[in-house]
Amino acid sequence: MDRRDFLKNLLAFAALAPAARLSAAAIPGTESVPGKVSRRRIKDTTVPMLGYGMMRLPRLNGEIDYETVKKQIAIAMDSGVNYFDTAYFYHGGKSENCAGDLLSAYPRNSYMLADKMPVSRLRRPEDVERIWNEQLKKCKVDYFDFYLLHALNAGSWKKAQKLKVYEFLKKKQEEGKIKYLGFSFHDSPQVLQEIASAYPWDFAQIQLNYLDWTLYRSKEQYEILTKLNIPVIVMEPLRGGALATLNPEARKVFRDADSKRSVASWAFRYVGSLPNVLCVLSGMTMTEHLNDNIQTFTDFKPLSDRERQIIDTALAAYRKTGIVPCTSCRYCLPCPVGVNIPKNFNLYNSMKITGNSRRFTSAYNAMPKKQQAANCVSCGLCKKKCPQQIDIPTMLKKIAAESK
């Protein structure tokens, strides 16, 4: 089935059942591969439904743990997970090096590599070509399978247009240096509509999970892209790991429904059950998470209506906790005065989930005072950079108050 036929089937399928309420019927364009993860088609190739994200790689003594990553890549490749997603900023710029060092051991046509142009880093038109050449060198490749304009929002989109980033990358695509050209996105549906309609994009990458379906307006974003026939690649399917742990009440809902299935698998099946989702990225720091995700996407089974009701019940229990919707992406850092924003949020969220305020106070006070929430001066720089649009200064004040 080619992409045009897939989209025809998708639209007909969507007319019978809303995207958020699919039955367990087979999804058009999904191909099962014996003993390996299921795949979905984009134009003349297929992509594994599970992608290996290189934003949260295993660490050892503060650096990327190459040996563990090497083993994980071998497991992934053996299971058909041959889509690898890196970026200029990941791991302080070292993720691209890791991708190049370890993936170069495999034939180039055996894996797919996705990288991104860091629009926020660009200052002059010549920066685009300089960074492009740097990425090719670091990744040890002469082309990218998937390439994105990274983290577009209203501001960075204007910059990208001014510097003619799309035009540069489109030329590289015409030269065979990029197979599929797209963008990743963090902003409102209105901004997405403008960007997605501007050019004939091959795909788009958005934040999507069952919590953000309404909270982050992911439903509207998904529907915009689907109407424009733009395949979706999913980032943050677990909301920075939050949907893999949840709170005791929500976890119990899932355990009672199926004690053999991980909490995380429900979130992955939720996004995988959307017919216009091409691939779901996961930063699988632990090998056990990789193995569990491979199991979830092997001979993939969409959610039934009953299973969606179970997710709704668990989500209702989780919403009661009042946690900060932080994904620990660290885009808010460095803080000008040294506040460790993600750590403060992680400690606070742990308290809200477990109810253990004494442990929170102890861990908070154990942090260097410079890193504590109370050190925030409300400059607002972090708020501008937060993809989740969290009012970070206000939340830090709240955390500081609860630490006393």
Salt bridges, closest charged atoms under 4 A:
GLU31 OE2 - ARG41 NE 3.29
GLU63 OE1 - LYS94 NZ 2.81
ASP85 OD2 - LYS116 NZ 2.84
GLU96 OE1 - LYS138 NZ 2.98
ASP101 OD1 - LYS140 NZ 2.93
GLU126 OE2 - ARG124 NE 3.36
ASP127 OD1 - ARG124 NH2 3.40
ASP127 OD1 - ARG130 NH2 3.55
GLU134 OE1 - ARG130 NH1 3.88
ASP145 OD2 - ARG108 NH2 2.84
ASP145 OD1 - LYS179 NZ 3.80
GLU175 OE1 - LYS172 NZ 3.66
ASP202 OD1 - LYS43 NZ 2.61
ASP212 OD2 - ARG239 NE 2.53
GLU220 OE2 - ARG217 NE 2.84
GLU223 OE2 - LYS219 NZ 2.82
GLU236 OE2 - ARG56 NH2 3.16
GLU249 OE2 - LYS320 NZ 3.75
ASP256 OD2 - LYS252 NZ 2.70
ASP258 OD2 - ARG261 NH2 3.42
ASP299 OD2 - LYS301 NZ 2.65
GLU307 OE2 - ARG261 NH1 3.13
GLU307 OE1 - ARG269 NH2 2.97
ASP312 OD2 - ARG21 NH2 3.06
ASP391 OD1 - LYS383 NZ 3.89
